[in-house]
Amino acid sequence: MSLIKVGLKYLTLTTALAAPAFVPTFAYAQNAEAIPPAADAEYHANWGLDMINALPAYLKGYTGKGVVVAVIDTGLDVNHPEYAGRVSPFYYNFGDEQPARDVFPRKKRGSLNGHGDHVAGIIGAGRNGFGMQGVAYDSILMPLRAVEVENDDEDFNPTDEAIAYAVKNGAKVINGSYGPDVYPNRDLEQGIPNPNYQILNYQLMISTLDDLEQTYKVLKYAADEDVVMVFAAGNSRQEQPGAYTSMPIGNGMLPLITRDYINSGKIRFLGDGDDDDDLDDFDLNNPNTYRLIDPNDPVFEDTDFSDLKGSLIVVVSVGSDGKLAPYSNECGDTAEWCITAPGGAMTRENISGGIYSTWPQGDENDGYRYIHGTSMAAPHVAGAAAVVRSAFPYMNARQTIETILTTTTKTGFEDQDKFGQGLLNLGAAIDGPMAFRYAGVFDVDTQGYSSIWSNSISGIGDLTKRGDGILVLSGQNTYQGPTNIVGGGLEVQGSITSDSHVSQAGQLSGSGSVGNVILAKGGKISPGSAIFADNAIGTLTVNGSFFQSSGSTYIAGLSAANGTDHISINGAAILGSNSSLELVRQGAGRGTAAGRYTLLTARDGVIGTYDNWGGSLVTQTPFIDFALDYDSTNVFLETSRSDVAFADIAVTHNQTATATALESQGAGSILYDHMLFLNKTEARQAYDQLSGEAYASIQSSLINNSAYTRTAVYNQLSRSFSKSSGVAETTIGYLDQPNFWMHGLGEWTTQSGNDNTAKTRNSIGGFLTGIDAQVWDNWRFGLLAGYSYSKFRIHERMSSGKSDDYTIGSYAGTEMAHNQGTFAFRSGAAYTWHNINMNRGIAFAGFEDKLAADYKAGTFQIFGELGYKHQTTEQFAIEPYANLAYVHLRADKFSEDGRNGATLNMYKSTMDTALASLGFRISADLNQGVIPVKARADIAWRHAFGDVTPTSKANFTGSDAFTINGMAIGRNTAFISTGLDFQLEKNAVLGVSYQGQFGSGITQNGLNASLKIQF
């Protein structure tokens, strides 16, 4: 016989107390994400959230995100804004009276039946700035309409079917705020007093044993599939005070049902004990018609539902005053898995004593309502289960349930017969369990997650840690069972008193205290923390004996700044033959070469030695030698400076120069001490960053940037001598009149690095302006001035700079016709002042600094060019040319500003470079459109004389001076430039071009944009 055959009702209040006339309106429009929950009206709309201490969970980011909660109830208004985007696509209706995919609540006594909405809202109404929020406001809701539905199949139990359906479709939590009616009732229909009313001294089972066995199988299936089940205890205490309601009714009490419990007489079944039992044969409101099955009847011989213990939670209700609600059943014999939660206790004078939650939209309501009942208490727990499952996604259902049941508030809820394990405390539950009540329950596979349990754990049970990931215990734990570390890491930052057994794939770590420690073959121990970087080095205290088996490993970390790990044993230490010690670095920093560190101390003596020792610290720290030493109670690590010089591991010129300077500082200096415990890769990285390479490379960039002045002069003189299109320029000037001109430019270049120097990015923007006029018969003479702003970046050296550049100069040139072409001579001289700002970052293992410098430099250049311009056709011209330039660069001495000792003192530096080029320019008119366009190209070979590799001399504080090479200019390079000129107006030309240099260990690519205006 299914429960539906005798009718199901809500475990809620009298409907008159929920009349719309008593419901105030809440509508908040604030941005919920920007408001701290503690000060937020949406959070406080349901006072139950404060009572269950939900806020700490939210502040730690635990909201039930993504956990699917099945709500087996009367349906759901899936379009309610509180559930937007979080309704599972597997919602389903189990009644015949409407389609399977229609779960909207039906009307009951003329009004929408919003019980399912109210329950769902408590579980998971959204945090969206209005109304109220659920306990697990980021969870996914799966509404299953299965309560108070119509179905013609007498053997069909919709709630059982809904549970099975929920499990198959991914629910991780199931809430069941339903249960059987209670009989006999005080009143019959229409309020007529029941003349046969009695208070029963047992709980009447309103279901046959066969039907209960079917429900048991469904619940067992859900438990085996790792689903947390939460059921309401019932609202029957006012109807049947005494033995009947001294425990929950419905699914929450099923684990009690065994032959022995039935024999106790606390629960009774109707019928004759045969397969033909039918509850319709009885008037349930008249106990005089009852025919009760003898508790000793053989039909109960094999009845045992007790293995459901630990698989579900049953919930009783309290009001806002913390007292058991007058309607609520008590926990009674289910106290072991029973918990207390806010369900409300409201009256006409105190409507807000109920729970405020969602209601289906319609019937002229605002989508929210106050009601009360254990139906409202259960979803607080179901929502909490979703939050806990999001906090500890590796926990199975049993572990989740135990975490919830053992972290309750006890004060004021000590009476287990009433309150069970106490009041739900979500803020405590997200910090892990507080008790191991049973052996074998907390066999935890962390599945790659790392997690912290900060509660202090008591109880008779044990802990087994398996799977990848680290579990941290930071409480003062007194549980009595052993601690088994089978896989991954267990980190004890608090204490445990039981023995710790570390198996092959496990590792024990932490800076707390433990009991006896037994490392099996393959097991590892490593004091300190793998999660908290500030506690990477630590002392693990063993309150007992320490046994390290053959094939097990002590992983000892050494920090240059904080010493070594240490195992402190208040007993004896036995180091088995072939036991291992692995030394690893747990943080670089400032250290000293000579040291003596205590790795292990045993009050009652050390027996044995480490036959195998070494590790990455030994093999990858070239500047330090290591040795072990022993006495009767200690194992020591001794360190000393090796005979490997800093420069011995350098692979480039700059690294070698920098390393030599660092070595010259000597022990006790900041940088020297930071080098000692670096591996080779880290040391080379440190040399590169500390070298100051950017100061040398920027000199090449300034030499290269000097070409913009030369190019502008050559182009201007070419334009000034031609009314026609010239070879490389578009006409914007006239020979017989003074020319006022302006050349604006912007260019972005990248120069590749080499084995010694890093890639450099350079950009420049600015303008040159000038005036020139005809002197003598065919000569022009001019003056120029300009400003540019340059930026430099060497990403691999964490260096960047900028320069404000101011230029003055003069120029002169002439042209002479010869045969079908024209000889052209162009020349000039210029000086540029550079105000440079440089910033460097230093960040290698254990050290960082930020460095800055402001200094001045200057560039002088003198240059000339001889070309022969030949107009081959009306549209096409070519100009072979040769040019020569001498560039002198001077940079002042200066010192960097910094914080941590990596500053450089830079010496005065100069470069003297001559640049000779042979090439040809070609141009072609493409006057096909409205705007005249000229295509141009310049191809040349360039040879550099003198200083092609810039150098900078520097020293660290207290070091010898050293010289660093910068990015080379390139002794022999091919130069290629292609572009287009657009004649916007008679005297204005916009140009875009690509420029590249290749060869002699240099690759440079750039884009240029220019605007040339003649006045």
Secondary structure, DSSP 8 states (H G I E B T S, - for coil): --HHHH-EEESS--GGGG-GGG-------S-GGGS-GGG-HHHHTSTHHHHTT-HHHHHTT-S-TT-EEEEEES---TT-GGGTT-B-TT-EE--SSS-TT-----EETTEE--HHHHHHHHHH---SSSS---TTTTSEEEEEE-SS---S-TT--HHHHHHHHHHHTT-SEEEE-EEE--SS-SB-GGG-B-TT----SSEEESS-HHHHHHHHHHHHHHHHTT-EEEEE--S-TTTSTTGGGSS--GGGGGGG-BHHHHHTTSEEEBS-SSTT--GGGS-TT-GGG--B--TT-GGGTT-B-GGGTTSEEEEEEE-TTSSB-TT----GGGGGGEEEEE----BTTBGGGSEEEE--SBTTB-SEEEE-SHHHHHHHHHHHHHHHHHH-TT--HHHHHHHHHHS-B-TT---HHHHTT-B--HHHHTT--SB--STTSEEEE-TT--EEE-S--BSS--EEEESSSEEEE-SB----S-EEEEEEEEEESSB--S-EEEEEEEEEEESSEES-EEE-TT-EEEEB-SS-GGGSS-EEEESS-EEE-TT-EEEEEEETTTEE-EEEESS-EEE-TT-EEEEEE----S--SSEEEEEEEETT-EES--SEEE-HHHHS-TTEEEEEEE-SSEEEEEEEE-S--GGGG--SHHHHHHHHHHHHH-TTSHHHHHHTT--HHHHHHHHHHHT-HHHHHHHHHHHHHTHHHHHHHHHHHHHHT-SS--SSS-----TTS-EEEEEEEEEEEEE---SSS--EEEEEEEEEEEEEEEETTTEEEEEEEEEEEEEEEEGGGTEEEEEEEEEEEEEEEEEEEETTEEEEEEEEEEEEEEEEEEEEEEEETTEEEEEEEEEEEEEEEEEEEEEEEEE-SSSEEEEEEEEEEEEEEEE--EE-B-SSS--EEE--EEEEEEEEEEEEEEEEE---SSS-EEEEEEEEEEEEEE--S-EEEEEETTS--EEEE-----SEEEEEEEEEEEEEETTEEEEEEEEEEEETTEEEEEEEEEEEEE-
